[in-house]
Amino acid sequence: MIVITGAVLGAIGGAAVAYTRKGKLADILLYAFVYGLVFGLAGLFTTLIIHRSAM
């Protein structure tokens, strides 16, 4: 659940950053993808750490 939330919020945040920088559609999509990927990976590692520490 943390992974999906991170990916979605990252994509929205990345699109917002590109939009405020007056990016074209390709720039907005690229920023959304990269931010979504990074935040999704951060959520994955967070989930792994939480599950490992619970045992």
N, C-alpha and C positions, 0 to 999 in steps of 0.2 A: 504494500500500500504506500509506503514511503517512497519507493522508487517511482511509481506512477505519479504521485503528487509532485515530486521533485521535477520530473520530466515535463509535466504540464505547466507548472509554474515557471520553470526555466524557459520554456518555449514562449510563454506569454511575455516574460520579462525581456527576453532577447528580441522579440518582435518590437516591443516598446522602445528599447534602446535604439534599434535601427531606424524606427519611425521618427524618433526625436532628432536623430542625426540626418534627417532628410534623405534616407536611403530609398532606392528604387525597390521594386517588388523582389527582385533577385536577392538584394542585400537583406531585406526583411526576412525572407525565407531562410537564408543562410544563417543569420544571427539566431533565428528561432531554433533551427536545427542544432547548432553548436551549443547554445545555452541549454537546450533541452537535454542534449547528450551529456554535458558536463554535470548538470544538476541531477540527472538520472543516475549517473555513476556515483555521485556523492551520496545519493539516497541508498544505492545498493550497498556501499561500504558501511553506511550508518546502520542499515538493517543487519548486515553481517556482524558488526560489532555488538549490537544489542542482543542478537541471538546467541553469540558466543559467550557473552558475559552472563546470560541468564542460566547457563548450564553450570 
